[in-house]
């Protein structure tokens, strides 16, 4: 059967129920739900240096609140709840040895490991390194008040690699209580949580406060070689004075996990719940540890005129990772690239990374005639990451007859990598005519890469080098707020994404040194949107259409023999629409919806190669990617729908059904195969019991993938071994119980 024949039919043809749900309306989901249920409209800080209602922002921003996070699953992965946000894809790889696959409007889709093209924050502290690669394993979802998601042109104000922004905001400490939680699920999921928090001052809202949360997760996995453990601990110490707020946070995560790898087409079709033999043969696995401390000081001025507030954030962290891969033994000892190099890094990745940063800003506010206002924020940011990276063979003994596999053998790589960024940014908002608001902003910065190679041996040359990139990203928006229930806006901006250190490490021609011909990709984006709220009828809706044109898109040149090289592949276009809705039909019934349509294609044809060197002298290695091909890892359509029933009209008990659906995904740039269309159903039930004064028990029961659908939940894009497919989880259940006691 040809790859074209294997492609699944369009989502809307096979799932008419999803298309019918579109009649409900359009909105970033949680904003709609909160407005429809009569709770306070969400306030967000993402996209500006000052807080404002999400409804008032001239860009697409969504919030997922703590109730939704807690009802979506065991609070381990962002993928549990983020399907509710249109335009955002967070694919659960069901592989704790690899980070989630996250993309916003197609930015970040090319990542095979880590999170790229997105800026990630936890309480204002970046989880994205200065080179643009990030991870979310330390996100404490159990302690989150909300997660904010910014999409579109204004994400460029976050600097390098900001195709979108995900920011976790922790709960403020306002009550004294202790909490114990336990989760039990199918496939050996076991998790325990403990939380203690208390304001320590005598005056409400003043003095010190403390919060400590810790959890331990143990998981067997539904495939061989997929077990994982995670220990997560977070400490928050705050102090609030008359005009000052200081918050210090300390975080620790320890996560050892086996790696079941992906499956090729034949394996996936035969049994999507199997594991490739090389995974167990080489005992593929990963151990990750991270410690981080950060502090934020906010000061509110009282007598400096329009100067209203200052804020400073500083942080320091350490991350260590060791990963054993399934690189064949002979590939490591007998590389096929040109005879003047021996640059295979081995089958074991090992690095220790120190990172730190500093961000400071000032905020001005003015009250103008005619009940108008203006705001302005300006700031500067510094980030630095220093990494000792090593590589080892993953075997012992003679490569023709190794005595052990999946171990740490001879060293093949030893280098020190440093990346630094310096940024200046400013953003202003002016109501220039009554009900008409203009927003202007810009961020300018530099990114510098330095590599100091300590492993120069035999045919392995000196791969030291340095590169630097600079950028200026302007953004602008005009917004009309002439009606109390409607908000219309148009926004535009330019974006910038530098290569990561991994993309600069190897050259497509197989030579030594940095991939210094690789340019940063730049983009121009425009978005038109409308937001609607009707509190009287319990309805809320948002709608956005957008287009982004990118020049010098970074793509794969080669992916073979255990290493990847990258190139600029010309121009790309991403355009689409995002819709969703929330409707509180009665006190007993409510519904919600999120729909995304995305076209992400290459505008120019380019050449990829199956081996190094990749040039015209080796035409047998080359394959052409024609213009118009879909960008690998993107889906043209996705949907989320929910219907919830509260029998007693209160939040004490709720029953709900959820639908998630996604159209086919290209597994590589050549579009030779696709992960098919899928849709899964889930049921959940929540119940809360009040016991004695200040004591409560909350319970959650979930069944996901109710009909046990076999599907690829994510893909490893452009995988050189053809193991593109990562199976979605089979039918699974979760029982979660939480006891809270005030003191």
N, C-alpha and C positions, 0 to 999 in steps of 0.2 A: 504494500500500500504506500502511495507517495505521501510526502509531507503535506501536500495540499489537500489530499483526501482525508488526512487525519485531522485537519483543522476543524474545530467544532463550529456549528452554526452560530449565528449572531445571538447574543444574550436575549434580545427582545423577542426573537422568534421562538426560543425554547422556554422562555419564562414570561409569558404574557401577564402573569399576576404582578410582576415587578413593574412592568410598563403601566398597568392599570393604577398602581399606587401613585404614579406621578400626578394624577388628578388632584391629589391632596394639596400640593403647593411646593414651595421652595424655601430652604433656610439652612444656615449652619445650625446643626441640630440642637445642641444643648441650649443655645441662646433662645431658640424658639420654645423649647420645653419649659425653660424657667419662666419666660414671659407668660406663656400660656397657663402655667399652673399658679400664677399669682405671686410667685416669690420675687425677690429683688432681682432686677435686671443685672446681668453679670458685668462686673467692672474688670477691665483688663489693663495691663501695663505694657504688653507686647506691642512694639511698633512705635512707642513714644517714650520720652523720659518722664511722662506724667500719666496719672491714672485718668481714665474716662470710661463711660459706658460703652460696651461693645457696639451697641446700636448707633453710637455717634461717630464711629471710626470711618474714615474714607477708604477703607480697604477690607479685604476678606479676613476676618478673624473669628475663630470659634473657640468655645470653652467647653471642657468636659469636667463636670463637677464631681465632688467626692462621692455622692450617692451613686452616680453612674459608674464610677471607677470600682466601687465596692460590689456592685451588683453584676459586673461584667465578667468576673472570674476570680481567681486566687490572688490577684494584684501582684503578679510577677512580671508580666509583659505589657507594654503599651498597646500591643496588637489586640488585647482583649476588648478595649473600649473605643479605639480610635477610628473604627469603621464608620462611626457616627459623624465624622467630620468630612464633608465633601472635599474633593480635590486632594486628599491625603491618602496614601496607601502605606499601611504598616503591616507587612506580611510576616506572620509567625513561621519561621523556618523549622519549628519543632526540633531545634538543634541548639542546645545551650553552649556549644563550642563556637558558634558563630552568632554575631549580633543580628538583630532584626533587620529586615530589608525595608527601608523607609524612603519614599519619594513624595515630593510635593509638585503636582502638575508636571510630573515626569523628570524633575530635577532630583538627582540621586539614584536614578534607576540603574545606572551602569555598575554600581558597586557590587562586587562579589564578596567582600568582607568589610566589616565596619560600616559606618554610616557616612556617606559623602554627599556633598551638594546641599546639606542642611545644617543649620545652626541649632544646637541643642543647649538648653540651659536648665539648671536646677537651682532655684532660689537666686537667680542672677549670676551664678557661677557657670562658666562655659563647660559643657561636656564635649565640645568640639575643640580639637587641638588647632594650633595656629595654621597648620597646613591644610585644614579642612576636613580631616577625618575624625569621626567621633564615635561614641558608644553610649548606651543607655542602661547598662547592666546595674549601675548603682542608683538608679531612680527609685525613690522610696514612695511607691504608689499608695501604700497603706497610710502614709503620713501626709498625703497631698490634700490640699484644699481644692485645687483645680489644676488642669493642664490647659494652657493656652496655645493655639495654633494659628500662626500668621502665614498667609499665602499671598503671592503676587508681588507687585513692584516694591512695596514698602519693606519687604524682607531684606532688600539690598542695604538698608541702613544698618544692618548687623555686620556688614563687611564681607570679607572673603568667604566664598562658598555658601552664601545665604540664599539658596533657591527657595527656602522656606524656613520657618522658625517653630520649634517646639519648646515651650518653657513650662517647667513644673514649678508650682507655687505651693509651699508647705502651709499647713494649717497654723493660724495664729494661736497662741496659748492664752485662752480666756477662762478655762475651767480647770478644776482639780479633779483628776480621775486616774484610775488605773484600768488597764484593759488587757484581757487575755483572748487570743483567737486561735482557732485551729481549723485547718483545711484537710480534707481527705478526698481523694479522687481516684479515678480509674488509672491504670498503668502505673500504680505505685506512687502516686503523688501524695506526699505528706508534708505539711507545713505548720509550724507553730509561730505565733507572734506575741510579743509583749510590748506594752506602751505605758509609760508613766509621764504625766505632765502636770504642772502646777504653776500658777502665778505665785511669786514669792514675796511680793510687796503687800503692804497693808492697805494701800489706796488702789482701787480698781483702775487698771490701765496704766499704772505707774510702778516703777521699781523693776526688780528682776523677775524673769520667768524661765522655766526649764522644761524641756521635753526630751525624753529618751525613748527610742523605738528600736526593736531588734526582731529579726526573724530568721528562721532556719528552714530551708526547703530541701527535700530529698525526693528524687524522681527517678523511676526505673526506665521510663520511655516505652513507646509502642513499637520501636524497631530495635533489633540487636545493636549494641554499641551506641546507645543514645541516653544513658543514664547521666544524671547531673545532681550536684548539690550546690546550695548557695547559702552563705552566711552574710547577713546584711545588718549593719548597725548604724544608727544616726543619733547624734546628740546635738541639741539646739539650746543655746543659752542666749537669752535676750535681756535687754535693759531699755526701759522707756522713761524718759524724763519729760520736762515741760516742753522742750523743743528738740530733743534728740532721741533717736532710736538706734540702738546698736544690737546687731544679731551676729553671733558666732556659731558656725555649724561645723561639725566634725563628722566625717563619713568613712565607713570601712566596708569593703565587700571582698569576699573570698569565694571564687566560683570555679571548682574543678568540674569538667564535663567531658564525656566521651563524644566522639564525632562520627555519626553514621554515614556521612558523605551523601552526595546525591546519587540518583539512579539514571542510567541511560534509557533510551526509549524502549528497548526490548525488555529491560528489567522492570521498568515502570508498568508496562502493559501486562507483563506476566504476573507480577505481585508487587504492588506499590508499598507494601509494608515490609519488604525485605531490606537487607543492607548489603552493599557491595562487598565482595569477599576481601578486597584489599583493606577495608576498614578494620576488620578483625585481624587480618594478617599483620598489619603494621600497628595495631592498637592505637588508631588515630584518636587524639584527645587534646585537651587544652586546659591549662591551669592559669587563672587570672586573679590577681590581687590588686587592690587599689586602696590607698588612704588619701584623704583630702581634708583640708581645713580652709575655711573661708570666713571672712568677716565683712559686714556692710554697716556703714555709719551714715545715717540720714540726719540732717540738721535743718530745721525750719527757722528762717530768719523772721524777726519781728519788726525791725526798724531800719531796713535797708531799701525801702521803696519797693520797686517792682521785683527785686531779687527775692525770691520766695523760698528756695530750697537748694540744698547741696546734698550730694550723695557720693560716697566713695566705697568701692568694693575691691578687696584684695584677697587672693587665694594662692594656695600652694598644694601640690599633690604629687603622689608617686604611684606609678602603675608598672606592674611586672607581669609579663606574659611568657609562657613557654607552650609551644604547640608542636605536636608530633604529627607530621603529614604522611601521605601515602606515596611519596615520590619514589618511583622505581630505583632500585640500587644502581643498575647500570647507567641510568640517565644521569645520576650524580657523578659517577666516575668517568663516564665516556660521553661528554656533551658533544652534540653534533655541530654547534656553531663554528665559526672560523678557527683555524688551528692556532691563532695567536692569542687565544683566551681560554681560560678554564674557570668561568665565572659562575658556575652553579652554586647557589648558596646552601645546598644540602636539603635534608628533609625535616629539619627541626628549626623552628623559629624561636628565638630567645631574646627578649629585650627588657631593659629596665629604663623607665622614662621618668624624668622629673619635669614638672610643668608649673608655671606660675603666671600670675597676671595682676594687673591693676587697672581699674576703670574709675574715672571721676567725672562728675557732671554738675552743672548749675542750671537752675530752672527759674525763669522770670515769668510773671503773670501781670497783666494789665486789665483793668476795667475801663471800657471805652464808652463814649456817648451812645445813646440809643440802645442801651442794654446789650451792648456788644462786648466782646472780650478778645484777648490775644494771649498767646503763650509762646515761650521760646526756651529751648534747651540746647546746651552746647557742652561738649565733653571730649575727653581723650582716653584712649585705651592702649595698653601695652600687654603683649602676650609673648611667652617664650616657652619652648619645649626643647629639652636636651635628652637625647636617647642613646644609650649604649646598646647597639644591636649586634647580635651574634647569630651565626648559623652553624649547624652541625649536620653530619650525616646521620641518617636514621637507621643505621645498621652497624654491626660489629663484624670484624673478620674480613675474609676474602670476598670481594663483591660477586664473584662467580659462585661462591658457596658460603654465604654469610652464616655466622653462628647465632645471630640474634637480629630481629627486626623490631622496629618501633621503639628503639632506644636512642640514647644520646651518644653518638660516635665521634669521629674525628671532626675537628673544627674546620669550617669552610668560609666563614665570614666573621669579621670583627671590625666595626666602624662606629664612629661617634657622629650622630646626626643632630643638627641644631636648626631650629626654625624660629624666626622672630617676626612679630608684626607690630607696627606702630600705626595708630589711627587717630584721626580727628573727625568729629561729627557734629552736626548741628541740625536742628529741625524747629520750624516755627509754624504756628497756626494763627490765622487772623480772620475774624469775621468782618470782612471788608464792606459788606452791605448786609443789612438785616436778613438773616436766614441763609446767607451765602458765606461759606467758609473756604478759605484757601490754605493749603498746607504745602510748604516747601521744605526740602531737606537735602543734605548731602553728607557723604562719608568719603574721606580720602585716606589712603593708607599705602603701606609698603609691606611686602612679604619677602623675607630673605632666607634662603636655604644654604646650609653649609654641611658638607660631608667630609670627614677625615677618616680615610681608609687605613686601618692598621693591619690588614691582611694582604700583604703583597708577597706572593710566593710562587715560584716557578713561572708558569704561563699566566698566572693571575696577576694582571697589572694593577696599577694604582688607580682606584676609582674615586679619589678625592675630587671635590669640585664645589662650586658655589653658583647660585643663581639668585636673582632678585626680580620681583615684579612690583609694579605700582598701579594704582587705580584711583579713580574718582567716580563715585556713584551718586548722581543726582536723582531725586524723586520729587514728584509734584502731584497734587490732587485738588480738585474743586468739588465742593459738596453743597447740595441744596437741602435745607432743613425746613422748608416752608410749611409742611404739614406735620402735625404732632405724631401721626402714625406712619409717616413715610420718610425715607431718607434716600436720596439719589446721589451718586458720585461717579467721577471718572478719575482714575489715577494712572500715572505712568512713571517709569524709572529705568535705570540702567543697572545691570548686575555684573558681577565679576567672580570667577572661580579659578583659582590657581591649581596647578597639578599638586597632588599629594606627594610625600616622599616616596611612597611605593610606586607611583607612576613615573617618578624621575630616576628610579634606581637602575633601570636597564635600558639600553639602547636597541632599537629594532635592528640595527646593522650588526649587533653582536659585539661591538667594540667596547673598550673600557671607558670609564668615566660616566658623568651625568648624562642623562637624556636631555642635553641642553638645547636641543632644537624644539622642545615642546613648549608651546605658548599657552598662556592662560586663555580661557574661553570668556567671552563677554556677551552680554545679552541686552536687548531692549524689550521692555514689557509694557503692555497697556491693559487696563481692566475697566470695565463698566459694570456698575452694580446698583442694586436697589434693596432696601431693607424695609420691612413692613411689620407693624405690630398692631394687633387689635385685641386689647386686654379684655374688652367687654365680651367678646365672643370666644376668648381663649385661643386665638389664632396668632401665629407669627410666621414670617417667611423672609428669606433672603435669596437673592439671585445674583449671579456674577457670570459674565463672559469675559474671556481674556485671550490675548495672543502674546507670545514671547518668541522672538527671533534671536538665535544664538550664532555667533561667529566663532570660528576656531574651536568647535565642539571637540572635547577630548574623548577619544574612543580607543578601542583595542587595535593594536597593530599585529601582535602575535600573542598566542596563549598556548604554549606547548612546552613539554619537558619540565613542568613544574614551575614555570615562571611566565610572567606576562610583561609585555612591553606596550607602550601607548604612543599615540600620534594625534595630531589635529586632523579631523576628518571633514572640515568644511563647515557649512551652515546647516542649521536645523530649525524647524518651526514647531512650536507647541501652541495649540489653540484648543479652546474647549469651553464648557459651561458647567456650572455647579448649581445644584438645586437641592432643596431639602425643606422640611416643614415640621411644625409641631402644632397639634390641635388638642386642646383639652375639651373633649366633646361634652362630657358631663363630669360631675365630681367622681364618678366611678370609672369612666373610660377616657383614655388618651391614646394618641397615636403620634408617630414620628417617622420621618423619612429623610434620607440623604441620597442624592443621585449625582453622579459625575460622568461627564463625557469628555474625552481627551483624544486629540489627534497629535501624536508626537512622531515626526518623520524626519529623515535625512533629506536635505535639499540637494546635496551634491553626491555624486558617486565617489567611492574611494576603494582602496585595495587593502585587504587584510591578508595575512600569511599564516600558513600552518606550521612554519618553522623559521628559525633565525638562520641567516640574515634575510630580512625582508626588503628586497630590492629587485630591480629589473633583471639583474644577472641570474636570478633564480626564479624564472617564471613558473616552474612547476609547484612552487610553494604558494602561489598567489591565487586569490579569489576576489572577485569584484562584488562590492555591495552597491547595488543600483540606487540612484536617486529615487525617493519615494518610499523606500523601505521604512518599516516601523522601528523606532528606537527600542532595542532589546530591554525587556523588563517592564515595559509599560502596557497598560490595558486600556482599550478604548472606552470601556464602560464598566462602572461598578455601582452597587446599590446596597443600601441598608434600609430596612423597614421594621417597625416595631408597633405592636398593639398591646396595651397594658390595661388590666382591669383591677380596680380596688373595690372589693365587695362591700366594704363598710364606708367607702368614701374618704378614708384616711390612709396615711402612709404606713399604718401598722401592718397591713397585709396587702400584697400585690402579686398577681399572676400575670405573666407576659409571654408573648411569642416574638421571636426575632428572626428576620431573614437577612442573610448576607449573600451577595451574588457578585460574580466578576466574569468579565468576558475574557477571551483568549489572550495569552501573553506570548510574544515572540521570545524564544530562548537565546537567539543570537542575532547579530546585526544582519546576517545574510537571510534571515527569516526562513531557514530551511525546516524549522519545526516550531510547534506552538504547544504551550500548556493549554489545555482545553477550558472551555466555559464551565463554570460550576456555580451551584447555589446550595446553601445549607440552611437548615432550620435549627433553632434552639428554643428551649422552654426554660423558664425560670420562675421560682416562687420565693418570695421573701416574707418573713414574719418577724415582728418585734414584740417582745413581752416586757412590760414594766413590772419589776418586782418590788422590793422595798424602796424607800425613798432614795433616789439617786442611783438606783441599780436597774440595769437593763440587759436583756439578752436579745441578740439579733441573729437570725438564721437565714441562710441562703441555700437553695438547692437549684442546680443548673444541669441541664442535659444539652450538650452541644453536638452538632452534626447528627441530629435526631434520626435521620434515615440512613446513617452509616454510608454516606457518599464517599466514593474513592475519587480523589482529585489531587492535583498538584497545588499545594498552598503557596509555593514560591518557586522561583527558578534561580539557578546559578548561571548568570548570563555569560555567554561566550566561553563556557568551560572547555578547556582543551581536551579533556578526556571524553567529552560528550555526556557527562553525568550532570545533565541540566536540571533534573526534576527532583524537588524536595516534597515528599508526600504530605498532604494535609492530615490532621489527626482524625482517626476514626471516631465513631460514636464514643463519647466520654461523659462522665458525670462528675459532679463536684458537690460536696456537702461542706458548708462553711458555717462555723458557729463563733460568735464573739460575745464576751461578757464584759460589760463596763460597770465600774463601781466608782461613784463620786466619793470624795473624802474632804 
